Amino acid sequence: MRVIAGSSRWGAALLAALFASLAVWGCGEKKEAEVAPETKDVETRLEQLGLTPEQAAKPVAKVGDRVITVGDVTDQINRLSPYIRRRWADPEKRKEFLQKLVRVELLSLEAERLGLEQDPEVQRTVKQVMIRLMVRNDLEKNLLPTSIDEKVLREEYEKELDKYHRPAQVRASQIVVKSRTEAERLIAQIEKKSDDRKFFREQAKKHSIDAETRDRGGDLGYFSKPEDRRDDEPQVPAAVARAAWSLQKVGDLAGEPVETDQGFHVVMLTNKKPEMNRSFDSVKRLIENRLLRDARTEVMDKFVEELRAKSDIRFFDENLAKVRIPEDRPGHHHHGGLFSADIPDSKLGGADPGGEE
């Protein structure tokens, strides 16, 4: 076996080709490389498809000393989404699929011939895959929680009602100046550039005497009508809030300055949010996903701590101090590290229901 010195560069290139070929049954389209979630081991899946171990072991091709079996082809095809799977139902198409598996074996054999199984990038990938298999085949079944009691979900919903129920809100910006004359002059200038939002922000940074909003281009954030105001909303003078609520369209400017103890405010409406009322049933799944992620992370952390307690771990701080981290270079792409191999969240999709801007 010939090992290429300094094989990282070649390893990355060849591995990229190999992994691309691993997805070839998707015919080059990202959507078509989608793999169905695995919940059983290969043998169980093949048995469920009606293949006995003897049938699954029958060879369909041989590449060097490697055998591709009926089970290999069956399993790979059935990992695909149902829509893509139908493409390979025709016997002639299966030959094309088999050619793609042969291509994978050819590339992997060549990668091994070049000694790339010892490449650090390959070893990192192997570690990631092993961790995922351990989590899926062992921890998922015996350790990690898979559901949350509905009583707990409802308690969480009641505890965070403000997150799921919110009155209508507007967002506005202001410029605060000392005199009415100056405010009127700014209104006239801004109206002439009504299509240029940037101009308002520039004038706010240049002229506003309100230090809190000046550096944000006058932005006040989102707020409700004065009578509906919540504690987590920004403090906006009632007269300014009423002026903002009187404006109809985003981008509208109050025609007159608004006078408060701070001075004279030039007010512009910058956005609107409708009222939000989300029922328990509509967010139950999202709450469960979030609590499951937290619970699974907690269990995984405890599991790792138990492993740590049983292991001989030593640190060499003097050598750690010698690690060099270069500055990012333009166009330099980063790849996921080992940390991406922790707990798969494929079953826990969904955004935080209160995560709107």
Secondary structure, 3 states (H helix, E strand, C coil): CCCCCCCHHHHHHHHHHHHHHHCHHHCCCHHHHCECCCCCCHHHHHHHCCCCHHHHCCEEEEECCEEEEHHHHHHHHHCECHHHHHHHCCHHHHHHHHHHHHHHHHHHHHHHHCCHHHCHHHHHHHHHHHHHHHHHHHHHHHCCCCCCCHHHHHHHHHHCHHHHEECCEEEEEEEEECCHHHHHHHHHHHHHCCCCHHHHHHHHHHHCCCHHHHCCCCEEEEECCHHHCCCCCCCCCHHHHHHHHHCCCCCCECCCCEEECCEEEEEEEEEEECCEECCHHHHHHHHHHHHHHHHHHHHHHHHHHHHHHHCCCCCCHHHHCCCCCCCCCCCCCCCCCHHHHCCCCCCCCCCCCCCCC
